[in-house]
């Protein structure tokens, strides 16, 4: 059974839908496996070089010796040698969704005054004094 990438690369109908770079990027997971593709991301195919984002410099150093094997796997998955090399690039760290942290409530001296009229007078005098 032929792989989808082989069918897409040979199909005349698919030539208008997906470029060679998009097919190569889509083949990344099949070529390297789920565990490696979970930590890396193929970005684009530029002049026969597949640009892959990695989380840090250590990943870049560890994957560099495997470039020949990865290129061979990509050729097997794609059915041709359109990927000649793999270039690793350290990706910018991605931040996940976070919660907004509430600022600590500023305690005002006027809050300690029980009478609302005196509290308002105190605030007005303080505003005039600091202006």
GIMO-V178131 format. One record per residue. N is the residue number from 1. SS is DSSP state (H for helix, E for strand, - for the rest). PSI is psi in whole degrees, -180 to 180 (NA if undefined). Layout:
# GIMO-V178131
N	SS	PSI
N	SS	PSI
This chain:
# GIMO-V178131
1	-	130
2	-	149
3	-	158
4	H	-38
5	H	-39
6	H	-44
7	H	-43
8	H	-39
9	H	-29
10	H	-20
11	-	135
12	-	-25
13	-	-35
14	H	-16
15	H	-29
16	H	-18
17	-	-47
18	-	138
19	-	170
20	H	-35
21	H	-40
22	H	-37
23	H	-41
24	H	-41
25	H	-41
26	H	-27
27	-	-6
28	H	-48
29	H	-41
30	H	-31
31	H	-36
32	H	-15
33	-	165
34	H	-41
35	H	-41
36	H	-38
37	H	-17
38	H	-28
39	H	-13
40	-	167
41	E	122
42	E	134
43	E	-52
44	E	162
45	E	116
46	E	115
47	-	44
48	-	1
49	E	127
50	E	120
51	E	124
52	E	129
53	E	133
54	E	158
55	-	-35
56	-	179
57	H	-32
58	H	-44
59	H	-40
60	H	-45
61	H	-37
62	H	-33
63	H	-20
64	H	-44
65	-	-19
66	-	6
67	H	-44
68	H	-43
69	H	-40
70	H	-41
71	H	-40
72	H	-41
73	H	-41
74	H	-39
75	H	-37
76	H	-42
77	H	-43
78	H	-25
79	-	2
80	-	178
81	-	44
82	-	-26
83	-	113
84	-	-26
85	E	164
86	E	129
87	E	125
88	E	137
89	E	134
90	E	123
91	-	153
92	-	139
93	-	136
94	-	134
95	-	135
96	-	176
97	-	139
98	-	170
99	-	147
100	-	127
101	-	131
102	-	137
103	-	145
104	-	140
105	-	131
106	-	124
107	-	124
108	-	142
109	H	-32
110	H	-19
111	H	-23
112	H	-11
113	-	120
114	-	-38
115	-	123
116	H	-31
117	H	-46
118	H	-35
119	H	-44
120	H	-41
121	H	-43
122	H	-44
123	H	-41
124	H	-42
125	H	-42
126	H	-40
127	H	-42
128	H	-36
129	H	-33
130	H	-9
131	-	NA
